[in-house]
Amino acid sequence: MTDARTPTSHTLPVNGIDLAFFDWPAVPGSAPAPTLIFAHATGFHARVWDAVIAHFPHHRVLAIDLRGHGRSGGGPIADWREVVRDVAGLLAALDITGAIGIGHSMGGHVLLQCAADAPQAFARLVLFDPVILAPEFYAPATQLLRDDTPHPASRRKRDFASAEKMIARFEARDPYCLFNRRVFEDYCRHGLLPDPAGTGGMVLACAPEVEASVYGSSRSNGGIHDAARKVDIPVLVVRAQQSDLHDFKGSPTWPQLAAILPKGTDMHRPDRTHFHPFEDPADAARIIAAFIG
């Protein structure tokens, strides 16, 4: 689906950094409708949602580059609640209330915590495979990696001569080969920035050390289950195929998450991987549209 709208790019000083976001206005003549807020997964950026956003021309849409991703400032992350404070600060600065939040993976975790901390911000949430694991995952004695073991994401290739070179390098690789072609190209074209060293080439907008730090700090918000119990708005949890935590295509979402939400609904989609919105953006859009009415 094509979208005649062109988003405008903005940054706001929030929580000590410049946080970037993209704003799609509703098409002229649209009836009043809630603003849609999109939050992306670790290592991605706001514009991976373009193909989903195209299905909602009658809504104003904001898609956020989370801390250290896309065009937002900030370096490696030690605590996911810092990202929550960024997003909550942005929504407050923009006077956003009664919005529909749509989050994927880490973005889903962040929006759910935001909804607990700022109940006026959202009227509904749609969470695609949020990284909210079973309570025992957050036990203080557990570690994702040894302190002296860097996450494999830190070794990602960071520099490319062009977006076309990045596309050619990854298009046949798992999981990128599963992505809808438009989403994959949006990921590559909007996921690179000019090399600040002045080489004429491009570098990843989410530096490998930032991506690695997000994975490495994934146990940091041990209060997420208590937060979930306070979110008294309709929340749809869309879970992908189950597997173990070492399979990045499997669902990391605790199967009981929807059950502890006061108004939670669980949707299990074993036909989809963790990258559901990237694989089939039209299907993701249908799920969102059906839930928000």
C-alpha positions as CSV (number, residue, x, y, z in Angstrom):
1,M,0.0,0.0,0.0
2,T,1.3,3.4,-0.9
3,D,1.0,6.5,1.3
4,A,0.9,10.0,-0.3
5,R,1.8,11.6,3.1
6,T,5.4,12.6,3.7
7,P,6.5,12.6,7.4
8,T,8.3,15.5,8.9
9,S,11.4,14.9,11.0
10,H,11.8,16.5,14.4
11,T,14.0,16.4,17.5
12,L,13.2,17.5,21.0
13,P,15.6,17.8,24.0
14,V,14.4,15.1,26.4
15,N,16.1,13.5,29.4
16,G,19.5,14.9,28.4
17,I,19.5,13.9,24.7
18,D,17.9,15.0,21.5
19,L,15.1,12.5,20.8
20,A,14.1,12.2,17.1
21,F,10.6,11.4,15.8
22,F,8.7,11.4,12.6
23,D,5.2,12.9,12.2
24,W,2.6,11.9,9.6
25,P,-0.4,14.2,9.6
26,A,-3.9,12.8,9.0
27,V,-5.1,13.4,5.4
28,P,-7.2,16.5,5.1
29,G,-10.9,16.0,5.9
30,S,-10.3,13.0,8.2
31,A,-12.7,12.6,11.1
32,P,-11.2,13.1,14.6
33,A,-9.2,10.0,15.5
34,P,-6.6,9.1,18.2
35,T,-2.9,9.7,17.5
36,L,-1.0,6.5,16.8
37,I,2.4,6.2,18.5
38,F,4.9,3.6,17.1
39,A,8.0,2.3,18.9
40,H,10.5,0.0,17.2
41,A,12.6,-3.0,18.2
42,T,16.3,-3.1,19.3
43,G,18.6,-2.3,16.5
44,F,16.0,-0.8,14.2
45,H,14.5,2.7,13.8
46,A,11.2,4.6,13.4
47,R,11.0,4.2,9.6
48,V,10.7,0.4,9.6
49,W,7.0,1.2,10.4
50,D,6.4,3.1,7.2
51,A,4.6,0.1,5.5
52,V,2.3,-0.3,8.4
53,I,1.7,3.4,8.9
54,A,0.5,3.6,5.2
55,H,-2.6,1.8,6.2
56,F,-3.7,4.6,8.6
57,P,-4.0,7.8,6.5
58,H,-6.8,9.1,8.7
59,H,-4.7,9.2,11.9
60,R,-1.9,11.4,12.9
61,V,1.0,9.1,13.4
62,L,4.2,9.6,15.4
63,A,7.1,7.1,15.1
64,I,10.0,7.5,17.6
65,D,13.7,6.7,17.2
66,L,14.5,5.3,20.6
67,R,17.7,6.4,22.5
68,G,20.8,5.5,20.5
69,H,18.8,4.5,17.4
70,G,18.1,6.2,14.2
71,R,18.6,10.0,14.5
72,S,18.2,10.1,18.3
73,G,21.1,10.9,20.5
74,G,22.4,8.8,23.4
75,G,25.0,6.1,23.7
76,P,24.9,2.6,25.1
77,I,22.1,1.8,27.5
78,A,22.4,0.3,31.0
79,D,18.8,0.4,32.1
80,W,15.7,0.1,29.9
81,R,13.8,2.5,32.2
82,E,16.0,5.3,30.8
83,V,14.4,4.6,27.4
84,V,11.0,4.7,29.1
85,R,11.8,8.1,30.6
86,D,12.8,9.4,27.1
87,V,9.5,8.3,25.5
88,A,7.4,9.5,28.5
89,G,9.2,12.9,28.4
90,L,8.5,13.2,24.6
91,L,4.8,12.4,25.0
92,A,4.5,14.9,27.8
93,A,6.3,17.6,25.8
94,L,4.0,17.0,22.9
95,D,0.9,16.9,25.2
96,I,-0.1,13.5,23.9
97,T,-3.1,12.0,25.7
98,G,-5.5,9.2,24.8
99,A,-3.2,7.8,22.0
100,I,-2.9,4.3,20.6
101,G,0.5,2.9,21.3
102,I,1.9,0.3,18.9
103,G,5.2,-1.3,20.0
104,H,7.4,-4.1,18.7
105,S,9.8,-6.1,20.9
106,M,11.7,-3.6,23.1
107,G,9.4,-0.9,21.9
108,G,6.4,-2.9,23.3
109,H,8.1,-3.2,26.7
110,V,8.8,0.5,26.7
111,L,5.2,1.5,25.8
112,L,3.7,-0.8,28.4
113,Q,5.9,0.8,31.1
114,C,5.1,4.3,29.8
115,A,1.4,3.4,30.1
116,A,1.9,2.4,33.7
117,D,3.9,5.5,34.5
118,A,1.7,8.0,32.6
119,P,-1.9,6.6,32.5
120,Q,-3.2,9.6,30.6
121,A,-0.9,9.0,27.6
122,F,-2.6,6.0,26.1
123,A,-6.1,4.7,25.5
124,R,-5.1,1.3,24.0
125,L,-1.9,-0.6,23.3
126,V,-1.0,-3.1,20.6
127,L,2.2,-5.0,21.5
128,F,3.9,-7.2,18.9
129,D,6.0,-9.7,20.8
130,P,7.1,-7.4,23.5
131,V,10.3,-8.3,25.3
132,I,8.6,-9.0,28.6
133,L,9.7,-12.4,29.8
134,A,8.7,-14.7,32.7
135,P,9.3,-13.2,36.2
136,E,12.2,-15.5,36.9
137,F,14.1,-14.0,34.1
138,Y,14.5,-10.8,36.1
139,A,15.8,-12.5,39.3
140,P,18.8,-10.6,40.6
141,A,21.1,-13.6,40.6
142,T,20.7,-14.3,36.8
143,Q,22.9,-13.0,34.1
144,L,22.3,-12.9,30.3
145,L,26.1,-13.0,29.6
146,R,29.2,-13.0,31.8
147,D,30.4,-9.5,32.5
148,D,33.5,-10.1,30.4
149,T,31.6,-11.5,27.4
150,P,30.4,-8.9,24.9
151,H,27.1,-9.5,23.1
152,P,27.6,-10.8,19.5
153,A,25.7,-7.7,18.3
154,S,28.8,-5.6,19.2
155,R,30.6,-7.3,16.2
156,R,28.2,-6.2,13.6
157,K,29.5,-4.6,10.4
158,R,28.9,-0.9,11.0
159,D,30.1,0.8,7.7
160,F,28.8,0.5,4.2
161,A,29.6,2.3,1.0
162,S,25.9,2.9,0.4
163,A,22.4,1.7,1.2
164,E,22.5,-0.4,-2.0
165,K,25.6,-2.2,-0.7
166,M,23.8,-2.9,2.6
167,I,20.8,-4.2,0.7
168,A,22.9,-6.5,-1.4
169,R,24.8,-7.8,1.6
170,F,21.7,-8.8,3.7
171,E,18.8,-9.5,1.3
172,A,19.5,-13.2,1.2
173,R,20.4,-13.6,4.9
174,D,18.2,-14.8,7.7
175,P,16.1,-13.0,9.1
176,Y,16.2,-10.2,6.5
177,C,15.1,-12.7,3.8
178,L,11.8,-13.0,5.7
179,F,11.0,-9.3,5.5
180,N,8.6,-7.7,3.2
181,R,10.7,-6.1,0.5
182,R,9.6,-2.6,1.2
183,V,10.2,-3.0,5.0
184,F,13.7,-4.4,4.3
185,E,14.6,-1.5,2.0
186,D,13.3,1.0,4.5
187,Y,15.4,-0.7,7.2
188,C,18.5,-0.3,5.1
189,R,17.9,3.2,3.6
190,H,16.8,4.9,6.8
191,G,19.1,2.9,9.0
192,L,22.3,4.5,7.7
193,L,23.8,7.9,8.3
194,P,26.7,9.7,6.6
195,D,30.0,8.6,8.2
196,P,31.0,11.4,10.6
197,A,34.6,10.6,9.8
198,G,34.0,12.1,6.3
199,T,34.8,9.0,4.3
200,G,31.9,9.6,2.0
201,G,30.4,6.3,3.1
202,M,27.6,5.4,5.6
203,V,27.5,4.0,9.1
204,L,24.7,2.2,11.0
205,A,22.4,4.7,12.7
206,C,22.3,2.3,15.7
207,A,25.9,1.6,16.5
208,P,26.7,-2.0,17.3
209,E,27.8,-1.2,20.8
210,V,24.4,0.5,21.4
211,E,22.5,-2.6,20.1
212,A,24.7,-4.9,22.3
213,S,24.0,-2.8,25.4
214,V,20.3,-3.1,24.9
215,Y,20.5,-6.8,24.8
216,G,22.9,-6.9,27.7
217,S,20.6,-4.8,29.9
218,S,17.4,-6.7,29.1
219,R,17.0,-7.8,32.7
220,S,17.2,-4.2,34.0
221,N,13.5,-3.5,34.4
222,G,12.5,-6.0,37.0
223,G,9.3,-4.1,37.9
224,I,7.7,-4.6,34.5
225,H,5.2,-7.2,35.7
226,D,4.0,-5.0,38.6
227,A,3.7,-2.1,36.0
228,A,1.7,-4.4,33.7
229,R,-0.8,-5.0,36.5
230,K,-1.5,-1.3,36.7
231,V,-2.2,-0.7,33.0
232,D,-6.0,-0.4,33.1
233,I,-6.6,0.0,29.4
234,P,-7.2,-2.5,26.6
235,V,-3.9,-4.1,25.6
236,L,-3.5,-6.6,22.8
237,V,-0.4,-8.9,23.2
238,V,0.5,-10.5,19.8
239,R,2.8,-13.5,20.4
240,A,4.8,-15.2,17.7
241,Q,6.0,-18.8,17.5
242,Q,7.6,-20.2,20.7
243,S,11.1,-21.3,21.0
244,D,14.0,-20.9,23.4
245,L,15.7,-17.6,24.2
246,H,18.6,-18.3,21.9
247,D,16.4,-18.4,18.8
248,F,16.1,-14.7,17.8
249,K,13.1,-15.6,15.5
250,G,11.1,-17.1,18.4
251,S,8.9,-15.2,20.8
252,P,10.5,-13.8,23.9
253,T,7.1,-12.9,25.4
254,W,5.9,-14.5,28.6
255,P,2.7,-16.5,27.6
256,Q,0.9,-15.3,30.7
257,L,1.5,-11.6,30.1
258,A,-2.0,-10.8,28.8
259,A,-3.5,-12.7,31.8
260,I,-1.9,-10.3,34.4
261,L,-3.1,-7.2,32.4
262,P,-6.4,-5.9,33.8
263,K,-7.8,-5.7,30.2
264,G,-5.4,-7.8,28.4
265,T,-6.1,-9.9,25.3
266,D,-3.7,-12.6,24.0
267,M,-3.2,-13.4,20.3
268,H,-0.9,-16.3,19.6
269,R,0.4,-16.4,16.0
270,P,2.6,-19.5,15.7
271,D,2.6,-18.9,11.9
272,R,4.8,-15.8,12.5
273,T,8.3,-15.1,13.8
274,H,9.4,-12.4,16.2
275,F,9.6,-10.2,13.1
276,H,5.9,-10.4,12.4
277,P,5.4,-6.6,11.5
278,F,8.3,-6.8,9.1
279,E,7.2,-10.0,7.5
280,D,3.7,-9.0,6.8
281,P,3.0,-5.3,7.5
282,A,-0.5,-5.6,6.0
283,D,-1.4,-8.3,8.5
284,A,0.0,-6.2,11.3
285,A,-2.1,-3.3,10.2
286,R,-5.2,-5.4,10.1
287,I,-4.6,-6.6,13.6
288,I,-4.1,-3.0,14.8
289,A,-7.2,-1.7,12.9
290,A,-9.4,-4.5,14.3
291,F,-8.3,-3.8,17.9
292,I,-8.6,0.0,17.8
293,G,-12.0,0.0,16.0
